[in-house]
Amino acid sequence: MLEPVQYLLGAGSGALVGFTLGLVGGGGSILAVPLIVYLVGVNSPHAAIGTSALAVAANAAAGLIGHARAGTVKWRCGGMYAAAGVVGAFLGSTLGKAVDGQRLLLLFALLMIAVGAMMLRKRPDADRPDVQCNRTNAPRVLGFGLGTGVFSGFFGIGGGFLIVPGLVASTGMPMINAVGTSLVAVTAFGLTTAFNYALSGYVDWLLAAAFIAGGVAGVTGGTALAGRLAAKGALNRVFALLIFAVAAYMIWRSLG
């Protein structure tokens, strides 16, 4: 059982992650695990991963509602991607639970560096707004879904930074559709990972609730601010530098 101040820090961490997600888009949830471990003070990296997975799934579901109303979700593609990814997420989370906690944090920090580098790259444009998922592209969609599901489950992250380019690469759908559709998979992956970790007692339900509540408030503020700022590329660069700094701190702590 955590102290009351830790739940307050959890809500603040959720607000920060939500704000970042609203401000710069995919990749913001990768800050959830280091915040839960180093700021909130959860000693078990596995508990941090399980708890963050549940919170990320809830935030993704909330975002999915908005995209569904805007008509930017391609449900068949999202369903196929998520179905394959759920298998991968279960396998990845099972493997993650078997890895030593500190080694897992070190691997997580290396992943953060890769994410930061990806955020500095320009996302590819696609020009097939009417694309549908069928037998022709099903192998590619399912293959990308399985692979990103493994990463998502292993590290307890939403994986949007991998799912969005995966959807673009496997279907050619426009970026706006890839972002909306990715939330189907992010929700499914997060719930699968959280369920697997919960089976081993690695989910702090109260902390997850506090994190989710903070995230709802944070994403609202971040989205509003993002609409006023034109220098989106600059925001991505600043956030990438933040990710590099957090990753360096995690590597230092893990090796220490």
C-alpha positions in Angstrom: 0.0 0.0 0.0 1.4 3.4 -1.0 1.4 6.6 1.0 -1.3 9.2 0.1 1.4 11.6 -1.2 2.4 8.8 -3.7 -1.1 8.7 -5.1 -1.0 12.5 -5.5 2.3 12.1 -7.3 0.7 9.4 -9.4 -2.1 11.8 -10.4 0.5 14.5 -11.2 2.5 12.0 -13.3 -0.7 11.1 -15.2 -1.4 14.7 -15.9 2.2 15.2 -17.2 1.9 12.1 -19.5 -1.6 13.2 -20.7 -0.4 16.7 -21.3 2.6 15.4 -23.3 0.3 13.1 -25.3 -2.0 16.0 -26.2 0.8 18.3 -27.0 3.1 16.1 -29.3 1.0 13.0 -30.0 2.3 9.4 -30.0 5.2 8.5 -27.8 4.1 10.5 -24.7 3.1 7.4 -22.7 6.6 6.1 -22.7 7.2 8.5 -19.8 4.7 6.6 -17.6 7.0 3.8 -16.4 10.0 6.0 -15.4 7.6 8.5 -13.6 6.0 5.7 -11.6 9.4 4.2 -10.7 11.4 7.3 -10.0 8.9 10.0 -9.0 6.0 8.0 -7.4 8.5 5.6 -5.9 7.1 2.2 -6.9 10.0 -0.2 -6.1 8.9 -3.0 -8.4 9.6 -2.2 -12.1 7.1 -5.0 -12.9 4.4 -3.3 -10.9 5.2 0.0 -12.6 4.8 -1.6 -16.1 1.6 -3.4 -15.2 0.0 -0.3 -13.7 1.1 2.0 -16.5 -0.3 -0.5 -19.1 -3.7 -0.2 -17.6 -3.5 3.6 -17.4 -2.3 3.8 -21.1 -5.2 1.6 -22.2 -7.7 3.8 -20.4 -6.3 7.0 -21.9 -6.2 5.4 -25.4 -9.8 4.3 -25.1 -10.8 7.9 -24.2 -8.9 9.2 -27.2 -10.5 6.6 -29.5 -14.0 7.9 -28.7 -13.0 11.3 -30.1 -11.5 9.9 -33.2 -14.5 7.6 -33.8 -16.8 10.6 -33.7 -14.5 12.4 -36.2 -14.7 9.3 -38.5 -10.9 8.8 -38.7 -10.9 5.2 -37.5 -10.7 2.3 -40.0 -12.3 -0.3 -37.8 -11.5 -3.4 -39.8 -7.8 -2.5 -40.1 -7.7 -1.7 -36.4 -9.4 -4.9 -35.5 -7.0 -7.1 -37.6 -4.0 -5.2 -36.3 -5.2 -5.5 -32.7 -6.2 -9.2 -32.9 -2.6 -10.2 -34.0 -1.1 -7.7 -31.5 -3.0 -9.1 -28.6 -1.3 -12.4 -29.1 2.1 -10.6 -29.3 1.3 -8.5 -26.3 0.5 -11.5 -24.2 3.7 -13.2 -25.3 5.7 -10.1 -24.7 4.3 -9.4 -21.2 4.9 -13.0 -20.2 8.5 -12.7 -21.3 8.8 -9.3 -19.5 7.7 -10.7 -16.2 10.5 -13.3 -16.4 13.2 -10.7 -16.9 15.0 -9.1 -13.9 13.4 -5.8 -13.0 16.6 -3.7 -13.2 17.6 -5.2 -16.5 14.1 -4.5 -17.8 14.5 -0.8 -16.9 17.9 -0.7 -18.7 16.3 -2.2 -21.8 13.4 0.2 -21.4 15.9 3.1 -21.4 17.5 1.9 -24.6 14.0 1.7 -26.2 13.4 5.3 -25.1 16.5 6.4 -27.0 15.1 4.6 -30.1 11.8 6.4 -29.6 13.5 9.8 -29.3 15.3 9.2 -32.6 12.1 8.2 -34.3 10.4 11.4 -33.1 13.1 13.4 -34.8 12.4 11.8 -38.1 9.7 13.1 -40.4 6.7 10.7 -40.6 6.1 9.4 -44.1 3.0 10.6 -46.0 0.5 8.2 -47.4 -2.1 8.8 -50.1 -4.6 6.0 -50.0 -7.5 7.5 -48.0 -9.9 4.8 -49.3 -7.7 1.8 -48.4 -9.4 -1.2 -46.9 -8.0 -4.2 -45.1 -8.6 -7.5 -47.0 -6.9 -10.7 -48.0 -4.4 -8.8 -50.1 -2.8 -6.8 -47.3 -3.9 -9.0 -44.4 -0.5 -10.8 -44.0 1.3 -7.4 -43.7 -1.2 -6.0 -41.3 -1.2 -9.1 -39.1 2.6 -9.3 -39.2 3.1 -5.7 -38.2 0.4 -6.1 -35.5 2.1 -9.2 -34.0 5.5 -7.6 -33.9 4.4 -4.3 -32.3 2.3 -6.2 -29.8 5.3 -8.1 -28.6 7.2 -4.8 -28.0 4.1 -3.2 -26.3 3.6 -6.2 -24.0 7.2 -6.6 -23.1 7.7 -2.9 -22.0 4.1 -2.2 -20.9 3.8 0.8 -23.3 1.0 1.9 -25.6 3.3 1.4 -28.6 1.6 4.2 -30.7 5.0 5.3 -32.0 5.4 1.9 -33.6 1.7 1.2 -34.4 1.2 4.4 -36.4 4.1 3.8 -38.9 3.2 0.1 -38.9 -0.3 0.9 -40.1 1.0 3.3 -42.7 3.6 0.8 -44.0 1.1 -2.1 -44.1 -1.9 -0.3 -45.6 -0.8 3.1 -47.0 -3.6 4.9 -45.1 -3.2 8.6 -44.4 -1.6 9.7 -41.2 -4.8 11.0 -39.6 -6.5 7.6 -40.1 -3.4 5.8 -38.8 -3.4 7.8 -35.6 -7.1 7.2 -35.0 -6.9 3.5 -35.9 -3.8 3.0 -33.8 -5.9 3.7 -30.7 -7.8 0.5 -31.2 -4.6 -1.5 -31.0 -3.2 0.6 -28.1 -6.3 0.0 -26.0 -6.2 -3.8 -26.8 -2.5 -4.1 -26.2 -2.6 -2.2 -22.9 -5.5 -4.2 -21.5 -3.8 -7.5 -22.5 -0.6 -6.5 -20.8 -2.4 -5.2 -17.7 -4.4 -8.4 -17.5 -1.3 -10.6 -17.7 0.5 -8.5 -15.1 -2.6 -8.4 -12.8 -2.5 -12.3 -12.8 0.8 -12.0 -11.0 -0.3 -9.2 -8.7 1.7 -6.5 -10.5 -1.1 -3.9 -10.9 -1.8 -1.2 -8.3 -5.4 -0.4 -9.0 -5.6 2.8 -6.9 -2.5 4.2 -8.4 -3.8 3.4 -11.9 -7.0 5.2 -11.1 -5.1 8.3 -9.9 -2.9 8.2 -13.0 -5.9 7.9 -15.3 -7.7 10.8 -13.6 -4.6 13.0 -14.0 -4.2 11.9 -17.6 -7.7 13.0 -18.5 -7.0 16.5 -17.2 -3.6 16.6 -18.7 -4.5 15.5 -22.3 -7.2 18.2 -22.4 -4.7 21.0 -21.6 -2.1 19.6 -23.9 -4.5 19.3 -26.8 -5.7 22.9 -26.3 -2.1 24.2 -26.2 -1.0 22.2 -29.2 -3.8 23.9 -31.2 -2.2 27.3 -30.5 1.4 26.4 -31.3 2.4 26.3 -34.9 6.0 25.0 -34.4 4.9 21.3 -34.1 8.3 20.2 -35.3 10.0 22.2 -32.6 7.8 20.6 -30.0 8.8 17.1 -31.2 12.4 18.0 -31.0 12.1 19.3 -27.4 10.2 16.2 -26.4 12.8 14.0 -28.0 15.5 15.7 -26.0 13.4 15.1 -22.8 13.2 11.4 -23.7 17.0 11.3 -24.2 17.6 12.9 -20.8 15.2 10.6 -18.9 16.8 7.6 -20.7 20.3 8.7 -19.7 19.1 9.0 -16.1 17.6 5.5 -16.2 20.8 4.0 -17.7 22.8 5.7 -15.0 20.6 4.4 -12.2 20.4 0.9 -13.7 24.2 0.6 -14.1 24.8 2.1 -10.7 
